[in-house]
């Protein structure tokens, strides 16, 4: 696992070595073990290395036999030993024992199609000196990042925004339309970033820079058709085998390895499979909260005891939250409001004290339908089919009187989620993510934004993005919704969070559920084995029924639940008020203060739980303040 960055020019102008080094220094946390630079006419490549495979001999950049091509690489390729054997039979000679070098040799034989050979997570830059051509590639699901910008005949790229900005002559203009998307989604969806002219290479895509021109193309997608017709028992057995294999190949490491154990279904299954495949006790790590109802530590302990793991825990307290939030924001480089980044950051630091690699349960919900909204969607669809006078007038009016106009406290104590059905009238029936997960609805965002900014936005920008992803899918409503999640929420939120927070601690995260072969197979499973009644991941529960303690099997989906409500009524209340409404607040350039005052007042008085909205605004304010410096 590493960080990569570079500069490429349309001509042969010399690369500023110190500028390249400054970019590389900005991502030193991603690779504390070593650094490497290549500077040649018109090209500069740099990387920071976290040594895991071929620790002694795998420093980068790495060249081919005649040094006409060079590569820098971030990630792990789990099938590289088979690749190496094939390449050696073709006559290729290797200088190292790394997975990185295999990519370079396959490029010599197969060109850009080399990416199709790779099973793993990756972001790499490959310079073809003979053709004066740069290839950037990102893994199928988007586990590893690449940011880039093209200005004045120069292409700059970096694993993180902070490093990329070092290469630009001036800080780019903030993209307010991207900020508006953030207020809906809690993240800025690819290919956009918070800055105009700065982009994320989308998951499953390659970028070619040649002759000063950029060409981007998709190299991978998958289908939910045709459906597999085997019986449930056979499907459960095959799911066990596929996940066992996905875990097995992710145990490849020359450095200590462990697992993040939340106590949920997915991470517990990963730990169970690791214990089955390991000769020594698995090292497991968990995080919990002091607040009642948020900590899954007791369940995690049960799993750890069941499999005899060497278990460590971290208890997250809110003593120094503002400092943590500022650190977290710096690593994202743009607004990001998934609050589970906070415990993941601290969990990763704890984990890194003992191991360099940690497996996790990420992706199980998107692969096998674990979120509550997957079984709620059919109910929502029925609601949307009801008479328009009921769905467009009566119910929205009732829920609006409760909380949608958050500038007017109602005096009623209601939960944050009560008005979600009221938003259905404003959201396309296909936009499942927005249907249940929108932080600020279009009317709420209209109140927030100053009018001169709001008039430049399309109120349904985020909805359009989700609908586009939904319509590219095929099959049932569930199939299309899962497809949309894998192409939006997964690379935009979950994998960004996992990469930045683990890399902030110089820790490599591996996700067996997100093996692309597992994703392709689970997509073709029939709906009945994913969702039935009020339960998701039915086949997964059946496949591992004997491997899990009863507490795990009966525990409802929780994830990294964060006590934001308590925090914004306690230690974060005055801090956030000063940040968002104080003199010189960075939000004052874009947003109206009255609705923010209304949110804080309603929340402090216990009338509405606005914790997630306040967190989104606070993270926006922290980022905007730092971006202005």
C-alpha positions as CSV (number, residue, x, y, z in Angstrom):
1,X,0.0,0.0,0.0
2,X,1.4,3.3,-1.0
3,X,0.8,6.8,-2.2
4,X,1.7,7.9,-5.8
5,X,2.0,11.2,-7.5
6,X,3.4,12.7,-10.7
7,X,3.7,15.4,-13.3
8,X,3.6,14.9,-17.1
9,X,4.0,17.4,-19.9
10,X,3.0,17.5,-23.5
11,X,6.6,18.4,-24.4
12,X,10.0,17.5,-23.0
13,X,10.3,20.4,-20.5
14,X,12.2,19.6,-17.3
15,X,10.3,18.5,-14.3
16,X,10.8,20.5,-11.1
17,X,12.2,17.9,-8.8
18,X,11.5,19.9,-5.6
19,X,7.8,20.4,-6.6
20,X,7.5,16.6,-7.2
21,X,9.1,16.0,-3.8
22,X,6.7,18.4,-2.1
23,X,3.8,16.5,-3.6
24,X,5.3,13.2,-2.4
25,X,6.0,14.6,1.1
26,X,2.3,15.5,1.4
27,X,1.4,11.9,1.2
28,X,4.2,10.5,3.4
29,X,1.6,9.0,5.8
30,X,0.5,6.6,3.1
31,X,4.0,5.1,2.8
32,X,6.4,5.7,5.7
33,X,8.8,3.0,4.8
34,X,10.6,4.5,1.8
35,X,10.2,6.9,-1.1
36,X,11.2,6.9,-4.8
37,X,11.4,9.4,-7.6
38,X,11.9,9.2,-11.4
39,X,12.6,12.5,-13.3
40,X,13.1,12.5,-17.0
41,X,12.4,15.0,-19.8
42,X,8.6,15.6,-19.6
43,X,7.8,13.2,-16.9
44,X,8.2,12.9,-13.1
45,X,6.9,10.0,-11.0
46,X,7.1,9.7,-7.2
47,X,5.8,7.4,-4.6
48,X,5.7,6.7,-0.8
49,X,5.9,3.0,0.1
50,X,4.3,0.9,2.8
51,X,6.3,-2.3,2.5
52,X,4.2,-5.5,2.5
53,X,5.3,-7.7,-0.3
54,X,9.0,-8.1,-1.2
55,X,9.8,-5.8,1.7
56,X,13.6,-5.8,1.0
57,X,13.6,-5.4,-2.8
58,X,10.3,-3.9,-3.9
59,X,11.0,-0.1,-3.8
60,X,9.5,1.9,-6.7
61,X,9.5,3.2,-9.4
62,X,10.1,-0.1,-11.1
63,X,11.2,-0.4,-14.8
64,X,11.0,-3.1,-17.4
65,X,14.1,-4.9,-18.7
66,X,15.3,-2.1,-20.9
67,X,14.1,0.8,-18.7
68,X,11.8,2.1,-21.5
69,X,8.7,1.8,-19.2
70,X,8.3,2.7,-15.5
71,X,5.5,2.1,-13.0
72,X,4.5,3.4,-9.6
73,X,1.7,1.4,-7.9
74,X,-0.6,1.7,-4.9
75,X,-2.4,-1.4,-3.8
76,X,-2.2,-5.2,-3.8
77,X,-2.6,-7.7,-6.6
78,X,-3.7,-11.0,-5.1
79,X,-3.2,-13.2,-8.2
80,X,0.3,-11.9,-9.0
81,X,2.0,-15.3,-8.4
82,X,0.0,-16.9,-11.2
83,X,0.6,-13.8,-13.3
84,X,4.4,-14.0,-12.7
85,X,4.4,-17.7,-13.7
86,X,2.7,-17.0,-17.0
87,X,5.0,-14.0,-17.7
88,X,8.1,-16.0,-17.0
89,X,6.9,-18.7,-19.5
90,X,6.6,-15.9,-22.0
91,X,10.3,-15.0,-21.5
92,X,10.0,-12.0,-19.2
93,X,12.8,-11.4,-16.7
94,X,12.0,-10.1,-13.2
95,X,14.1,-7.8,-11.0
96,X,11.9,-8.0,-7.9
97,X,9.4,-10.3,-6.2
98,X,6.6,-7.7,-6.3
99,X,3.1,-7.7,-7.7
100,X,3.9,-4.3,-9.2
101,X,6.4,-5.6,-11.7
102,X,3.8,-8.0,-13.2
103,X,1.6,-5.1,-14.3
104,X,4.5,-3.6,-16.2
105,X,5.3,-6.8,-18.1
106,X,1.7,-7.5,-18.9
107,X,1.5,-3.9,-20.3
108,X,4.4,-4.8,-22.6
109,X,2.4,-7.8,-24.0
110,X,-1.2,-6.5,-23.9
111,X,-1.1,-2.7,-23.6
112,X,-3.9,-1.1,-21.6
113,X,-5.8,-4.4,-21.3
114,X,-3.2,-5.4,-18.6
115,X,-5.7,-4.0,-16.1
116,X,-8.2,-6.8,-16.9
117,X,-5.6,-9.3,-15.6
118,X,-5.6,-7.8,-12.1
119,X,-7.5,-9.2,-9.1
120,X,-7.1,-6.8,-6.2
121,X,-7.1,-3.1,-5.4
122,X,-4.9,-0.7,-7.2
123,X,-4.1,2.7,-8.5
124,X,-1.1,3.0,-10.7
125,X,0.8,5.3,-13.2
126,X,2.7,3.7,-16.0
127,X,5.0,5.7,-18.2
128,X,5.7,4.3,-21.7
129,X,8.9,6.2,-22.7
130,X,9.0,5.0,-26.2
131,X,5.5,6.3,-27.0
132,X,5.7,9.2,-24.5
133,X,2.5,8.0,-23.0
134,X,1.2,7.9,-19.5
135,X,-1.4,5.4,-18.3
136,X,-3.3,6.0,-15.1
137,X,-5.6,3.2,-13.8
138,X,-7.9,2.6,-10.9
139,X,-9.3,-0.7,-9.6
140,X,-12.8,-1.9,-10.6
141,X,-14.6,-0.8,-7.4
142,X,-12.6,2.2,-6.5
143,X,-10.7,1.1,-3.4
144,X,-7.6,3.1,-4.3
145,X,-7.8,6.8,-5.4
146,X,-6.3,9.0,-8.1
147,X,-7.0,12.7,-8.4
148,X,-5.8,14.7,-11.4
149,X,-5.8,18.1,-13.1
150,X,-4.7,19.2,-16.5
151,X,-3.6,22.8,-17.0
152,X,-1.4,24.5,-19.6
153,X,0.0,21.3,-21.1
154,X,0.7,19.7,-17.7
155,X,-1.1,16.7,-16.2
156,X,-0.7,16.5,-12.4
157,X,-2.0,13.5,-10.4
158,X,-1.9,12.3,-6.8
159,X,-3.4,9.7,-4.5
160,X,-4.8,12.6,-2.3
161,X,-6.1,16.1,-3.0
162,X,-3.6,17.7,-0.6
163,X,-0.6,16.4,-2.6
164,X,-2.2,17.4,-5.9
165,X,-2.8,21.0,-4.8
166,X,0.9,21.3,-4.3
167,X,1.4,21.0,-8.0
168,X,-1.0,23.7,-9.1
169,X,0.2,27.4,-9.4
170,X,-2.8,28.6,-7.4
171,X,-5.6,27.1,-5.4
172,X,-8.4,26.3,-7.8
173,X,-11.8,27.9,-7.5
174,X,-14.3,26.1,-5.2
175,X,-17.0,24.3,-7.1
176,X,-20.2,25.3,-5.3
177,X,-22.3,22.9,-7.4
178,X,-20.2,20.1,-5.9
179,X,-20.7,21.5,-2.5
180,X,-24.5,21.4,-3.1
181,X,-24.2,17.8,-4.1
182,X,-22.3,17.2,-0.8
183,X,-25.2,18.7,1.2
184,X,-27.5,16.1,-0.3
185,X,-25.2,13.1,-0.3
186,X,-22.6,13.7,2.5
187,X,-19.8,13.3,-0.1
188,X,-18.8,14.7,-3.4
189,X,-19.4,12.1,-6.1
190,X,-16.8,11.2,-8.7
191,X,-15.5,12.5,-11.0
192,X,-16.0,15.8,-9.2
193,X,-14.0,17.3,-6.4
194,X,-14.6,20.4,-4.3
195,X,-12.4,22.3,-6.8
196,X,-13.1,23.3,-10.4
197,X,-10.8,21.7,-12.8
198,X,-9.7,19.0,-10.4
199,X,-11.1,15.5,-10.8
200,X,-11.2,12.0,-9.5
201,X,-10.6,9.2,-11.9
202,X,-13.7,7.1,-11.7
203,X,-13.6,3.5,-10.4
204,X,-13.1,0.9,-13.1
205,X,-11.6,3.5,-15.5
206,X,-8.2,4.2,-17.1
207,X,-6.9,7.6,-18.2
208,X,-4.4,8.0,-21.0
209,X,-2.3,11.2,-21.4
210,X,-0.6,11.4,-24.8
211,X,0.4,14.4,-26.8
212,X,-1.1,16.7,-24.2
213,X,-4.6,15.1,-24.5
214,X,-6.6,13.1,-22.0
215,X,-8.7,10.1,-22.9
216,X,-10.7,8.3,-20.2
217,X,-12.5,5.0,-20.7
218,X,-14.2,2.3,-18.6
219,X,-12.6,-1.1,-18.7
220,X,-15.0,-3.0,-16.3
221,X,-18.6,-3.3,-15.4
222,X,-20.9,-6.2,-14.4
223,X,-24.4,-7.4,-14.8
224,X,-27.2,-8.8,-12.6
225,X,-28.3,-11.1,-15.4
226,X,-28.7,-14.0,-16.1
227,X,-29.8,-15.2,-12.7
228,X,-28.3,-18.3,-11.1
229,X,-30.9,-21.0,-10.8
230,X,-29.4,-23.4,-8.2
231,X,-31.2,-24.2,-5.0
232,X,-30.6,-22.2,-1.8
233,X,-28.4,-24.9,-0.2
234,X,-26.1,-25.1,-3.1
235,X,-25.9,-21.3,-3.3
236,X,-25.0,-21.1,0.4
237,X,-22.2,-23.7,-0.1
238,X,-20.8,-21.8,-3.1
239,X,-21.0,-18.5,-1.2
240,X,-19.0,-20.0,1.6
241,X,-16.4,-21.3,-0.8
242,X,-16.1,-18.0,-2.7
243,X,-15.7,-15.9,0.5
244,X,-13.3,-18.4,2.0
245,X,-11.1,-18.0,-1.2
246,X,-11.4,-14.2,-1.1
247,X,-10.2,-14.2,2.5
248,X,-7.4,-16.7,1.8
249,X,-5.8,-14.7,-1.0
250,X,-6.0,-11.6,1.3
251,X,-3.9,-13.3,3.9
252,X,-0.8,-12.8,1.7
253,X,1.6,-10.6,3.6
254,X,5.3,-10.4,4.8
255,X,4.2,-8.2,7.7
256,X,1.8,-8.7,10.6
257,X,-1.9,-8.9,9.7
258,X,-5.2,-8.7,11.6
259,X,-8.9,-7.7,11.3
260,X,-11.3,-5.0,12.2
261,X,-14.1,-6.6,14.2
262,X,-17.2,-4.5,14.6
263,X,-19.5,-7.3,16.0
264,X,-21.6,-7.1,12.9
265,X,-22.4,-9.9,10.5
266,X,-19.8,-9.2,7.8
267,X,-16.7,-8.6,9.9
268,X,-17.6,-11.5,12.1
269,X,-17.7,-13.8,9.1
270,X,-14.3,-12.5,7.9
271,X,-12.8,-13.2,11.3
272,X,-14.4,-16.7,11.3
273,X,-12.8,-17.5,7.9
274,X,-9.4,-16.0,9.0
275,X,-9.4,-18.2,12.0
276,X,-10.2,-21.3,9.9
277,X,-7.4,-20.5,7.5
278,X,-4.7,-19.3,10.0
279,X,-2.3,-21.4,11.9
280,X,-1.9,-18.7,14.6
281,X,-4.5,-16.7,16.6
282,X,-6.0,-13.9,14.6
283,X,-5.4,-10.4,15.9
284,X,-8.7,-8.4,16.1
285,X,-9.5,-4.8,16.9
286,X,-12.7,-3.1,17.9
287,X,-13.9,0.4,18.8
288,X,-16.8,1.4,21.0
289,X,-18.6,4.3,22.6
290,X,-19.5,5.3,26.2
291,X,-23.0,6.2,25.1
292,X,-25.6,3.5,25.6
293,X,-27.0,1.9,22.4
294,X,-24.0,2.8,20.2
295,X,-21.3,0.3,21.2
296,X,-21.1,-3.2,19.8
297,X,-18.1,-4.1,21.9
298,X,-19.9,-6.9,23.8
299,X,-20.8,-8.7,20.6
300,X,-17.4,-8.2,19.2
301,X,-15.9,-9.8,22.3
302,X,-18.2,-12.7,21.9
303,X,-16.9,-13.3,18.4
304,X,-13.3,-12.9,19.6
305,X,-13.8,-15.4,22.4
306,X,-15.5,-17.9,19.9
307,X,-12.4,-17.9,17.7
308,X,-9.7,-17.3,20.3
309,X,-8.4,-14.1,18.8
310,X,-5.9,-11.7,20.3
311,X,-8.4,-8.9,20.9
312,X,-7.8,-5.2,21.6
313,X,-10.4,-2.5,22.0
314,X,-10.5,1.3,21.9
315,X,-13.2,3.4,23.7
316,X,-14.0,6.6,21.8
317,X,-14.6,9.5,24.1
318,X,-15.5,13.0,23.0
319,X,-12.8,14.8,25.1
320,X,-10.9,16.1,22.1
321,X,-13.4,15.8,19.2
322,X,-12.7,19.2,17.5
323,X,-9.0,18.3,17.1
324,X,-10.0,14.9,15.6
325,X,-12.4,16.5,13.2
326,X,-9.8,18.8,11.9
327,X,-7.3,16.0,11.4
328,X,-10.0,13.9,9.6
329,X,-10.9,16.8,7.3
330,X,-7.3,17.4,6.3
331,X,-7.0,13.8,5.1
332,X,-10.1,13.9,3.0
333,X,-9.1,17.2,1.4
334,X,-12.7,18.2,0.7
335,X,-16.0,18.1,2.7
336,X,-16.9,14.6,3.8
337,X,-19.7,14.0,6.3
338,X,-19.8,10.3,7.0
339,X,-19.2,10.5,10.8
340,X,-18.1,6.9,11.1
341,X,-14.7,8.2,9.8
342,X,-14.1,9.3,13.4
343,X,-14.1,5.8,15.0
344,X,-12.4,4.3,12.0
345,X,-9.5,6.8,12.3
346,X,-9.0,5.9,16.0
347,X,-9.5,2.2,15.3
348,X,-6.9,2.3,12.6
349,X,-4.3,4.0,14.8
350,X,-4.9,1.4,17.5
351,X,-4.6,-1.4,14.9
352,X,-1.4,0.0,13.4
353,X,0.3,-0.4,16.8
354,X,0.2,-4.2,16.3
355,X,-0.2,-4.9,12.6
356,X,0.3,-3.3,9.1
357,X,-2.6,-5.0,7.3
358,X,-6.2,-5.4,8.5
359,X,-9.1,-7.2,6.8
360,X,-12.6,-5.8,7.2
361,X,-16.2,-6.5,6.3
362,X,-16.8,-3.6,3.9
363,X,-19.0,-4.4,0.9
364,X,-21.2,-7.1,2.4
365,X,-24.3,-4.8,2.4
366,X,-23.9,-3.6,-1.2
367,X,-23.2,-7.2,-2.4
368,X,-25.9,-9.0,-0.5
369,X,-28.5,-6.3,0.3
370,X,-27.9,-5.5,4.0
371,X,-29.3,-2.0,4.4
372,X,-32.8,-1.5,5.8
373,X,-33.9,0.6,2.8
374,X,-33.6,-2.5,0.5
375,X,-36.6,-4.0,2.1
376,X,-38.3,-0.6,2.7
377,X,-38.1,0.3,-1.0
378,X,-41.1,-1.8,-2.0
379,X,-43.2,0.0,0.6
380,X,-42.0,3.3,-0.6
381,X,-42.9,2.3,-4.2
382,X,-46.4,1.5,-3.0
383,X,-46.6,4.9,-1.4
384,X,-45.6,6.6,-4.6
385,X,-48.3,4.8,-6.4
386,X,-51.0,6.2,-4.1
387,X,-53.2,9.0,-5.3
388,X,-51.2,12.2,-6.0
389,X,-53.5,14.3,-3.8
390,X,-52.3,12.1,-0.8
391,X,-48.6,11.8,-1.7
392,X,-48.1,15.3,-3.1
393,X,-50.3,17.4,-0.9
394,X,-51.6,15.8,2.4
395,X,-48.6,13.9,3.7
396,X,-45.9,16.3,2.6
397,X,-47.9,19.1,4.2
398,X,-48.1,17.2,7.5
399,X,-44.4,16.3,7.6
400,X,-43.4,19.8,6.5
401,X,-45.3,21.2,9.5
402,X,-43.3,19.0,11.7
403,X,-39.7,19.7,10.6
404,X,-39.0,20.6,6.9
405,X,-38.9,24.3,7.5
406,X,-36.2,24.2,10.2
407,X,-36.2,27.9,10.7
408,X,-39.4,27.6,12.7
409,X,-39.1,25.4,15.8
410,X,-42.4,23.5,16.3
411,X,-42.2,22.6,19.9
412,X,-42.7,18.9,19.2
413,X,-40.2,16.3,20.0
414,X,-39.7,14.1,16.9
415,X,-36.9,11.9,15.5
416,X,-34.9,12.9,12.6
417,X,-36.2,10.1,10.4
418,X,-39.9,10.8,10.8
419,X,-40.1,13.2,7.9
420,X,-38.3,11.0,5.4
421,X,-41.5,9.8,3.8
422,X,-42.4,13.4,3.3
423,X,-39.3,13.7,1.1
424,X,-40.6,10.9,-1.2
425,X,-42.8,13.4,-3.0
426,X,-39.7,15.4,-3.9
427,X,-37.5,12.5,-4.9
428,X,-37.7,10.3,-8.0
429,X,-39.0,6.8,-7.3
430,X,-35.8,5.3,-8.6
431,X,-33.4,7.3,-6.4
432,X,-33.3,4.9,-3.5
433,X,-30.2,6.4,-1.9
434,X,-31.8,9.9,-1.8
435,X,-35.1,8.4,-0.9
436,X,-33.8,7.4,2.6
437,X,-30.4,9.0,2.9
438,X,-30.6,12.7,1.8
439,X,-29.1,15.0,4.4
440,X,-30.8,18.1,3.1
441,X,-33.8,17.9,0.8
442,X,-34.1,20.4,-2.1
443,X,-36.4,22.8,-0.1
444,X,-34.0,22.6,2.9
445,X,-31.1,23.4,0.7
446,X,-32.9,26.3,-0.9
447,X,-33.4,27.8,2.5
448,X,-29.8,27.2,3.4
449,X,-28.2,28.7,0.3
450,X,-28.0,32.4,-0.3
451,X,-30.3,33.1,-3.3
452,X,-27.5,34.3,-5.7
453,X,-25.9,30.9,-5.3
454,X,-29.0,28.7,-5.3
455,X,-30.3,30.1,-8.6
456,X,-27.2,28.5,-10.3
457,X,-28.1,24.9,-9.1
458,X,-30.5,22.3,-10.3
459,X,-32.4,21.3,-7.2
460,X,-32.5,17.7,-8.2
461,X,-28.8,17.4,-9.2
462,X,-28.1,14.5,-6.8
463,X,-31.3,12.7,-7.7
464,X,-30.3,12.9,-11.4
465,X,-27.0,11.3,-10.6
466,X,-28.6,8.4,-8.7
467,X,-31.2,7.9,-11.4
468,X,-28.6,7.7,-14.1
469,X,-26.8,5.0,-12.2
470,X,-30.0,3.2,-11.5
471,X,-31.0,3.2,-15.1
472,X,-27.7,1.8,-16.3
473,X,-28.5,-1.3,-14.2
474,X,-30.7,-4.1,-15.2
475,X,-33.2,-6.5,-13.7
476,X,-35.4,-5.9,-10.6
477,X,-35.7,-2.8,-8.5
478,X,-33.4,-4.4,-6.0
479,X,-30.9,-5.2,-8.7
480,X,-30.9,-1.7,-10.0
481,X,-30.7,-0.2,-6.5
482,X,-27.7,-2.4,-5.6
483,X,-26.0,-1.5,-8.9
484,X,-26.5,2.2,-8.2
485,X,-25.1,1.8,-4.7
486,X,-22.0,0.1,-6.0
487,X,-21.4,2.9,-8.6
488,X,-22.2,5.9,-6.3
489,X,-22.3,5.4,-2.5
490,X,-19.6,2.7,-2.4
491,X,-16.8,4.6,-4.3
492,X,-18.0,8.0,-3.2
493,X,-18.4,7.4,0.5
494,X,-17.5,4.0,2.0
495,X,-14.2,3.4,0.1
496,X,-13.1,7.0,0.4
497,X,-13.5,6.7,4.2
498,X,-11.8,3.4,4.4
499,X,-8.8,4.5,2.3
500,X,-8.2,7.9,3.9
501,X,-8.7,6.8,7.5
502,X,-6.6,3.7,7.3
503,X,-3.9,5.4,5.3
504,X,-3.8,8.3,7.8
505,X,-2.5,5.6,10.2
506,X,-0.2,4.0,7.6
507,X,-2.5,0.9,7.7
508,X,-3.5,-1.2,4.7
509,X,-7.2,-2.3,4.6
510,X,-8.4,-5.3,2.7
511,X,-12.0,-6.1,1.9
512,X,-12.9,-9.7,0.9
513,X,-16.5,-8.9,0.2
514,X,-15.3,-6.5,-2.5
515,X,-13.4,-9.0,-4.5
516,X,-14.6,-8.3,-8.0
517,X,-15.3,-12.0,-8.7
518,X,-17.4,-12.1,-5.6
519,X,-19.3,-9.0,-6.7
520,X,-19.9,-10.4,-10.1
521,X,-21.3,-13.7,-8.7
522,X,-23.5,-12.2,-6.0
523,X,-25.0,-9.8,-8.5
524,X,-26.5,-12.8,-10.3
525,X,-28.1,-14.2,-7.2
526,X,-32.0,-14.1,-7.2
527,X,-33.7,-11.5,-5.0
528,X,-35.2,-14.1,-2.8
529,X,-31.8,-15.1,-1.2
530,X,-30.9,-11.4,-0.6
531,X,-34.1,-9.9,0.9
532,X,-37.1,-11.6,2.4
533,X,-39.6,-9.7,4.6
534,X,-37.8,-7.3,6.8
535,X,-34.4,-9.1,6.6
536,X,-31.5,-8.6,4.2
537,X,-28.5,-10.8,3.5
538,X,-30.6,-13.9,3.8
539,X,-28.2,-16.2,2.0
540,X,-25.2,-14.9,3.9
541,X,-26.9,-15.7,7.2
542,X,-27.8,-19.2,6.0
543,X,-24.3,-19.9,4.7
544,X,-22.6,-19.0,8.0
545,X,-25.3,-20.0,10.5
546,X,-23.1,-22.5,12.1
547,X,-20.1,-20.2,12.3
548,X,-21.6,-17.3,14.2
549,X,-22.6,-16.8,17.8
550,X,-26.3,-16.3,18.4
551,X,-25.7,-12.7,19.4
552,X,-24.4,-11.9,16.0
553,X,-27.1,-13.7,14.1
554,X,-29.9,-11.9,16.0
555,X,-28.3,-8.5,16.2
556,X,-29.9,-5.9,13.9
557,X,-27.8,-4.0,11.3
558,X,-26.0,-1.2,13.1
559,X,-22.7,-0.3,11.5
560,X,-20.6,2.4,13.0
561,X,-23.4,4.2,14.7
562,X,-22.2,7.6,16.0
563,X,-23.7,9.5,19.0
564,X,-23.9,12.7,17.0
565,X,-27.1,13.8,18.8
566,X,-25.4,13.8,22.2
567,X,-22.2,15.4,20.9
568,X,-24.0,18.3,19.3
569,X,-26.0,18.9,22.5
570,X,-22.8,18.7,24.5
571,X,-19.1,19.0,23.7
572,X,-19.6,20.1,20.1
573,X,-22.5,22.6,20.6
574,X,-20.6,25.8,21.3
575,X,-17.6,24.8,19.1
576,X,-19.9,24.3,16.1
577,X,-21.9,27.4,16.8
578,X,-18.7,29.5,16.8
579,X,-17.5,27.7,13.7
580,X,-20.7,28.1,11.7
581,X,-22.1,31.4,12.9
582,X,-19.2,33.2,14.5
583,X,-17.5,36.3,13.2
584,X,-15.7,35.5,9.9
585,X,-17.4,32.1,9.6
586,X,-16.4,30.6,6.2
587,X,-20.1,29.5,5.7
588,X,-21.2,33.2,5.6
589,X,-20.0,33.5,2.0
590,X,-22.5,31.0,0.8
591,X,-25.2,30.1,3.4
592,X,-27.8,32.0,5.3
593,X,-27.3,32.1,9.1
594,X,-31.0,31.9,10.1
595,X,-31.6,28.2,9.1
596,X,-28.3,27.2,10.8
597,X,-29.4,29.0,13.9
598,X,-32.8,27.1,13.7
599,X,-31.0,23.8,13.4
600,X,-28.8,24.4,16.4
601,X,-31.8,25.6,18.5
602,X,-34.1,22.7,17.6
603,X,-31.3,20.2,18.3
604,X,-30.2,21.8,21.5
605,X,-33.7,21.9,22.8
606,X,-34.3,18.2,21.9
607,X,-37.1,19.0,19.5
608,X,-35.5,17.4,16.4
609,X,-32.4,15.3,16.0
610,X,-30.3,17.3,13.5
611,X,-27.0,15.7,14.5
612,X,-26.2,14.5,11.0
613,X,-27.0,17.8,9.3
614,X,-25.0,19.7,11.9
615,X,-22.1,17.4,11.4
616,X,-22.3,18.0,7.6
617,X,-22.3,21.7,8.1
618,X,-19.5,21.6,10.7
619,X,-17.3,19.5,8.4
620,X,-18.0,21.9,5.5
621,X,-17.0,24.8,7.7
622,X,-13.8,23.2,8.9
623,X,-12.8,22.4,5.3
624,X,-13.8,25.9,4.0
625,X,-11.8,27.6,6.7
626,X,-8.7,25.6,6.0
627,X,-9.1,25.9,2.2
628,X,-9.1,29.7,2.5
629,X,-5.7,29.8,4.3
